[in-house]
Amino acid sequence: MERDEKNPQEELRILTHEPVEGWRPVFFTLVAVGALYLAVVLAKTL
């Protein structure tokens, strides 16, 4: 984060959000499928 040099006394603002349930397993599944796809493509090119 950067400080605004015009207002050095101003506090830093942090953007946050509430976590969404269920996205972690979906994310890891998609990463695994992508890695498997790349492994298959590499195996076919050898």
PAMI-190058 format. One line per field, with one value per atom (N, C-alpha, C, CB): residue number from 1; residue in three letters; x negated, y, z. Coordinates in nm, 4 decimals. Atoms other than C-alpha are relative to their C-alpha. Glycine has a CB too. Example, Ala and Ser with C-alpha at 12.3 -4.5 7.8 and 13.67 -1.06 7.14 Angstrom:
REM PAMI-190058
num: 1	1	1	1	2	2	2	2
residuo: Ala	Ala	Ala	Ala	Ser	Ser	Ser	Ser
px: -0.0890	-1.2300	-0.0900	0.0992	0.0820	-1.3670	0.0770	-0.0414
py: -0.1190	-0.4500	0.1200	0.0027	-0.1190	-0.1060	0.1090	0.0462
pz: 0.0000	0.7800	0.0000	0.1246	-0.0060	0.7140	0.0730	-0.1415
REM end
This chain:
REM PAMI-190058
num: 1	1	1	1	2	2	2	2	3	3	3	3	4	4	4	4	5	5	5	5	6	6	6	6	7	7	7	7	8	8	8	8	9	9	9	9	10	10	10	10	11	11	11	11	12	12	12	12	13	13	13	13	14	14	14	14	15	15	15	15	16	16	16	16	17	17	17	17	18	18	18	18	19	19	19	19	20	20	20	20	21	21	21	21	22	22	22	22	23	23	23	23	24	24	24	24	25	25	25	25	26	26	26	26	27	27	27	27	28	28	28	28	29	29	29	29	30	30	30	30	31	31	31	31	32	32	32	32	33	33	33	33	34	34	34	34	35	35	35	35	36	36	36	36	37	37	37	37	38	38	38	38	39	39	39	39	40	40	40	40	41	41	41	41	42	42	42	42	43	43	43	43	44	44	44	44	45	45	45	45	46	46	46	46
residuo: Met	Met	Met	Met	Glu	Glu	Glu	Glu	Arg	Arg	Arg	Arg	Asp	Asp	Asp	Asp	Glu	Glu	Glu	Glu	Lys	Lys	Lys	Lys	Asn	Asn	Asn	Asn	Pro	Pro	Pro	Pro	Gln	Gln	Gln	Gln	Glu	Glu	Glu	Glu	Glu	Glu	Glu	Glu	Leu	Leu	Leu	Leu	Arg	Arg	Arg	Arg	Ile	Ile	Ile	Ile	Leu	Leu	Leu	Leu	Thr	Thr	Thr	Thr	His	His	His	His	Glu	Glu	Glu	Glu	Pro	Pro	Pro	Pro	Val	Val	Val	Val	Glu	Glu	Glu	Glu	Gly	Gly	Gly	Gly	Trp	Trp	Trp	Trp	Arg	Arg	Arg	Arg	Pro	Pro	Pro	Pro	Val	Val	Val	Val	Phe	Phe	Phe	Phe	Phe	Phe	Phe	Phe	Thr	Thr	Thr	Thr	Leu	Leu	Leu	Leu	Val	Val	Val	Val	Ala	Ala	Ala	Ala	Val	Val	Val	Val	Gly	Gly	Gly	Gly	Ala	Ala	Ala	Ala	Leu	Leu	Leu	Leu	Tyr	Tyr	Tyr	Tyr	Leu	Leu	Leu	Leu	Ala	Ala	Ala	Ala	Val	Val	Val	Val	Val	Val	Val	Val	Leu	Leu	Leu	Leu	Ala	Ala	Ala	Ala	Lys	Lys	Lys	Lys	Thr	Thr	Thr	Thr	Leu	Leu	Leu	Leu
px: -0.0828	0.0000	-0.0872	0.0942	0.0756	-0.1097	0.0655	-0.0105	-0.0517	-0.0773	0.0146	-0.0931	-0.0191	0.0576	-0.0940	0.1496	0.1000	-0.2292	0.0624	-0.1107	-0.0648	0.0138	0.0602	0.1084	-0.0600	0.1776	-0.0728	0.1523	0.0760	-0.0885	0.0661	-0.1368	-0.0656	0.1379	0.1189	0.0459	-0.1168	0.4155	-0.0328	0.0476	0.0203	0.4569	0.0121	0.1016	-0.0101	0.4115	0.1356	-0.1143	-0.1270	0.7331	-0.0254	0.0997	0.0155	0.7554	0.1358	-0.0545	-0.1227	1.0156	0.0105	0.0037	-0.0216	1.1589	0.1336	-0.0045	-0.1283	1.4414	0.0232	0.0047	-0.0350	1.6239	-0.0354	0.1509	0.0331	1.4944	0.1265	-0.0877	-0.1123	1.7243	-0.0250	0.0187	0.0143	1.7824	-0.0033	0.1147	-0.0001	1.6956	-0.0943	0.1341	0.0863	1.4532	-0.1376	-0.0132	0.1342	1.1356	-0.0103	-0.0348	0.0099	1.2093	0.0126	0.1084	-0.0149	1.3207	-0.1310	0.1138	0.1270	0.9981	-0.1053	-0.0487	0.1014	0.7764	0.0319	-0.0124	-0.0392	0.9754	-0.0373	0.1507	0.0337	0.9308	-0.1509	0.0596	0.1463	0.5584	-0.0503	-0.0662	0.0402	0.5239	0.0342	0.0673	-0.0392	0.7153	-0.0928	0.1471	0.0920	0.4946	-0.1372	-0.0122	0.1310	0.1766	0.0041	-0.0438	-0.0155	0.3054	0.0042	0.1274	-0.0069	0.3871	-0.1400	0.0951	0.1360	0.0360	-0.0882	-0.0621	0.0779	-0.1132	0.0346	0.0251	-0.0409	0.0894	-0.0573	0.1538	0.0542	-0.0160	-0.1503	0.0313	0.1444	-0.3808	-0.0304	-0.0602	0.0236	-0.3576	0.0217	0.0910	-0.0273	-0.2127	-0.1074	0.1351	0.1019	-0.4924	-0.1341	-0.0166	0.1276	-0.7703	-0.0103	-0.0187
py: -0.1175	0.0000	0.1238	-0.0002	-0.1234	0.3489	0.1060	0.0480	-0.1136	0.6508	0.1184	0.0354	-0.1211	0.9711	0.1059	0.0476	-0.0964	1.2173	0.1360	0.0174	-0.1277	1.5116	0.0022	0.0280	0.0111	1.3865	-0.1080	-0.0319	0.1040	1.2032	-0.0492	0.0512	0.0402	1.1891	-0.0923	0.1228	0.0822	1.0005	-0.1473	0.0252	0.1429	0.6368	-0.0779	-0.0528	0.0876	0.3563	-0.0686	-0.1046	0.0698	0.2037	-0.1387	0.0791	0.1378	-0.1724	-0.0491	-0.0915	0.0548	-0.3246	-0.1468	0.0164	0.1385	-0.6484	-0.0485	-0.0139	0.0578	-0.8841	-0.1243	-0.0340	0.1202	-1.1676	-0.1212	-0.0008	0.1200	-1.5118	-0.0725	-0.0951	0.0740	-1.7167	-0.1477	0.0308	0.1417	-2.0745	-0.0828	-0.0470	0.0961	-2.3570	0.0296	-0.0108	-0.0320	-2.1798	-0.0616	0.1484	0.0584	-2.3286	-0.1373	-0.0123	0.1298	-2.6879	0.0141	-0.0954	-0.0222	-2.5590	0.0499	0.1012	-0.0540	-2.3621	-0.1096	0.1104	0.1049	-2.6574	-0.1065	-0.0639	0.0962	-2.8899	0.0512	-0.0284	-0.0565	-2.6552	0.0059	0.1395	-0.0008	-2.6182	-0.1409	0.0561	0.1391	-2.9980	-0.0448	-0.0925	0.0360	-3.0423	0.0672	0.0403	-0.0701	-2.7810	-0.0641	0.1451	0.0657	-2.9490	-0.1366	-0.0156	0.1297	-3.2879	0.0176	-0.0711	-0.0292	-3.1410	0.0300	0.1195	-0.0314	-2.9971	-0.1244	0.1089	0.1238	-3.3328	-0.0898	-0.0746	0.0820	-3.5130	0.0568	-0.0082	-0.0629	-3.2624	-0.0233	0.1510	0.0240	-3.2965	-0.1449	0.0374	0.1420	-3.6778	-0.0342	-0.0856	0.0282	-3.6751	0.0566	0.0561	-0.0609	-3.4548	-0.0707	0.1470	0.0707	-3.6844	-0.1183	-0.0444
pz: 0.0000	0.0000	0.0000	0.1195	0.0084	-0.0699	0.0874	-0.1457	-0.0756	0.1479	-0.0942	0.1199	0.0774	0.0006	0.0568	0.0034	-0.0481	0.0259	0.0320	-0.1043	-0.0279	0.0284	0.1405	-0.1041	-0.1333	0.3502	0.0787	-0.0093	-0.0694	0.5522	0.1283	0.0319	-0.1245	0.8603	-0.0252	0.0768	0.0310	0.6805	0.0202	-0.1446	-0.0244	0.7836	-0.1302	0.1037	0.1161	0.5331	0.0009	-0.0013	0.0115	0.4043	-0.0568	-0.0889	0.0447	0.3604	-0.0503	0.1154	0.0556	0.1296	0.0399	-0.1546	-0.0408	0.2676	-0.0546	0.1543	0.0376	0.1827	0.0847	-0.1522	-0.0745	0.3486	-0.0846	0.0385	0.0775	0.2456	-0.0460	0.0834	0.0564	0.0243	0.0232	-0.1520	-0.0314	0.1393	-0.1281	0.0913	0.1085	-0.0987	-0.1149	-0.0522	0.1135	-0.3308	0.0118	-0.0142	-0.0163	-0.1838	-0.0670	0.1494	0.0692	-0.2969	-0.1521	0.0517	0.1446	-0.6391	-0.0585	-0.0291	0.0468	-0.6761	-0.0114	0.0937	0.0020	-0.5847	-0.1040	0.1374	0.1025	-0.8126	-0.1384	0.0074	0.1307	-1.1086	-0.0224	-0.0137	0.0124	-1.0398	-0.0285	0.1288	0.0226	-1.0241	-0.1415	0.1018	0.1368	-1.3508	-0.1008	-0.0272	0.0893	-1.5169	-0.0015	0.0404	-0.0081	-1.3945	-0.0686	0.1474	0.0663	-1.5123	-0.1512	0.0488	0.1432	-1.8536	-0.0557	-0.0260	0.0453	-1.8858	0.0008	0.0885	-0.0047	-1.7822	-0.1184	0.1324	0.1146	-2.0510	-0.1291	-0.0091	0.1200	-2.3171	-0.0078	-0.0014	-0.0009	-2.2132	-0.0323	0.1357	0.0255	-2.2151	-0.1466	0.0874	0.1408	-2.5679	-0.0914	-0.0392	0.0860	-2.7008	0.0118	0.0342	-0.0157	-2.5775	-0.0905	0.1415
REM end
